Amino acid sequence: MKGLDIVERGTFDEKVEYCWIMYDVMEQNYLDVFSLRQVLKKSYTQQLVSLDQAIKEIKSALVKDDDLEHYQS
Protein backbone atom coordinates (compact mmCIF):
# COMPACT_ATOMS: atom_id res chain seq x y z
CA MET A 1 0.00 0.00 0.00
CA LYS A 2 2.97 2.30 0.41
CA GLY A 3 3.40 2.51 -3.37
CA LEU A 4 -0.23 3.46 -3.88
CA ASP A 5 0.08 6.09 -1.16
CA ILE A 6 3.11 7.61 -2.93
CA VAL A 7 1.26 7.63 -6.25
CA GLU A 8 -1.78 9.31 -4.69
CA ARG A 9 -0.20 11.75 -2.21
CA GLY A 10 3.53 11.81 -2.82
CA THR A 11 5.61 14.72 -4.03
CA PHE A 12 6.96 14.73 -7.56
CA ASP A 13 10.37 13.57 -6.32
CA GLU A 14 8.82 10.68 -4.36
CA LYS A 15 6.86 9.60 -7.43
CA VAL A 16 9.97 9.69 -9.63
CA GLU A 17 11.92 7.65 -7.08
CA TYR A 18 9.08 5.10 -6.82
CA CYS A 19 8.91 4.74 -10.62
CA TRP A 20 12.67 4.34 -10.80
CA ILE A 21 12.58 1.54 -8.23
CA MET A 22 9.81 -0.19 -10.18
CA TYR A 23 11.76 -0.18 -13.45
CA ASP A 24 15.32 -0.66 -12.19
CA VAL A 25 14.58 -4.27 -11.30
CA MET A 26 18.20 -5.36 -11.70
CA GLU A 27 19.39 -2.48 -9.48
CA GLN A 28 21.91 -1.29 -12.06
CA ASN A 29 21.15 2.41 -11.50
CA TYR A 30 20.39 2.75 -15.20
CA LEU A 31 17.70 1.49 -17.53
CA ASP A 32 18.35 -0.47 -20.67
CA VAL A 33 16.15 -2.17 -23.24
CA PHE A 34 16.62 -5.60 -21.64
CA SER A 35 15.48 -4.38 -18.20
CA LEU A 36 12.44 -2.61 -19.61
CA ARG A 37 11.56 -5.67 -21.66
CA GLN A 38 11.75 -7.85 -18.51
CA VAL A 39 9.47 -5.52 -16.54
CA LEU A 40 6.89 -5.35 -19.33
CA LYS A 41 7.06 -9.10 -19.98
CA LYS A 42 6.49 -9.92 -16.31
CA SER A 43 3.62 -7.46 -16.04
CA TYR A 44 1.95 -8.78 -19.18
CA THR A 45 2.33 -12.40 -18.08
CA GLN A 46 0.75 -11.70 -14.71
CA GLN A 47 -2.20 -10.00 -16.41
CA LEU A 48 -2.74 -13.00 -18.69
CA VAL A 49 -2.66 -15.39 -15.73
CA SER A 50 -5.14 -13.23 -13.84
CA LEU A 51 -7.40 -13.03 -16.89
CA ASP A 52 -7.25 -16.80 -17.41
CA GLN A 53 -8.12 -17.42 -13.77
CA ALA A 54 -11.02 -14.95 -13.92
CA ILE A 55 -12.42 -16.67 -17.01
CA LYS A 56 -12.22 -20.07 -15.30
CA GLU A 57 -14.04 -18.73 -12.24
CA ILE A 58 -16.79 -17.18 -14.36
CA LYS A 59 -17.25 -20.42 -16.31
CA SER A 60 -17.45 -22.50 -13.15
CA ALA A 61 -20.01 -20.12 -11.66
CA LEU A 62 -22.18 -20.14 -14.77
CA VAL A 63 -21.92 -23.74 -15.89
CA LYS A 64 -22.14 -26.55 -13.39
CA ASP A 65 -21.07 -30.11 -14.19
CA ASP A 66 -24.68 -31.28 -13.94
CA ASP A 67 -25.66 -28.78 -16.61
CA LEU A 68 -23.01 -30.13 -18.97
CA GLU A 69 -24.10 -33.75 -18.41
CA HIS A 70 -27.72 -32.84 -19.08
CA TYR A 71 -26.77 -30.95 -22.26
CA GLN A 72 -24.61 -33.77 -23.62
CA SER A 73 -27.30 -36.45 -23.11
C-alpha positions as CSV (number, residue, x, y, z in Angstrom):
1,M,0.0,0.0,0.0
2,K,3.0,2.3,0.4
3,G,3.4,2.5,-3.4
4,L,-0.2,3.5,-3.9
5,D,0.1,6.1,-1.2
6,I,3.1,7.6,-2.9
7,V,1.3,7.6,-6.3
8,E,-1.8,9.3,-4.7
9,R,-0.2,11.7,-2.2
10,G,3.5,11.8,-2.8
11,T,5.6,14.7,-4.0
12,F,7.0,14.7,-7.6
13,D,10.4,13.6,-6.3
14,E,8.8,10.7,-4.4
15,K,6.9,9.6,-7.4
16,V,10.0,9.7,-9.6
17,E,11.9,7.6,-7.1
18,Y,9.1,5.1,-6.8
19,C,8.9,4.7,-10.6
20,W,12.7,4.3,-10.8
21,I,12.6,1.5,-8.2
22,M,9.8,-0.2,-10.2
23,Y,11.8,-0.2,-13.4
24,D,15.3,-0.7,-12.2
25,V,14.6,-4.3,-11.3
26,M,18.2,-5.4,-11.7
27,E,19.4,-2.5,-9.5
28,Q,21.9,-1.3,-12.1
29,N,21.1,2.4,-11.5
30,Y,20.4,2.7,-15.2
31,L,17.7,1.5,-17.5
32,D,18.4,-0.5,-20.7
33,V,16.2,-2.2,-23.2
34,F,16.6,-5.6,-21.6
35,S,15.5,-4.4,-18.2
36,L,12.4,-2.6,-19.6
37,R,11.6,-5.7,-21.7
38,Q,11.7,-7.9,-18.5
39,V,9.5,-5.5,-16.5
40,L,6.9,-5.4,-19.3
41,K,7.1,-9.1,-20.0
42,K,6.5,-9.9,-16.3
43,S,3.6,-7.5,-16.0
44,Y,2.0,-8.8,-19.2
45,T,2.3,-12.4,-18.1
46,Q,0.7,-11.7,-14.7
47,Q,-2.2,-10.0,-16.4
48,L,-2.7,-13.0,-18.7
49,V,-2.7,-15.4,-15.7
50,S,-5.1,-13.2,-13.8
51,L,-7.4,-13.0,-16.9
52,D,-7.2,-16.8,-17.4
53,Q,-8.1,-17.4,-13.8
54,A,-11.0,-15.0,-13.9
55,I,-12.4,-16.7,-17.0
56,K,-12.2,-20.1,-15.3
57,E,-14.0,-18.7,-12.2
58,I,-16.8,-17.2,-14.4
59,K,-17.2,-20.4,-16.3
60,S,-17.4,-22.5,-13.1
61,A,-20.0,-20.1,-11.7
62,L,-22.2,-20.1,-14.8
63,V,-21.9,-23.7,-15.9
64,K,-22.1,-26.5,-13.4
65,D,-21.1,-30.1,-14.2
66,D,-24.7,-31.3,-13.9
67,D,-25.7,-28.8,-16.6
68,L,-23.0,-30.1,-19.0
69,E,-24.1,-33.7,-18.4
70,H,-27.7,-32.8,-19.1
71,Y,-26.8,-31.0,-22.3
72,Q,-24.6,-33.8,-23.6
73,S,-27.3,-36.5,-23.1
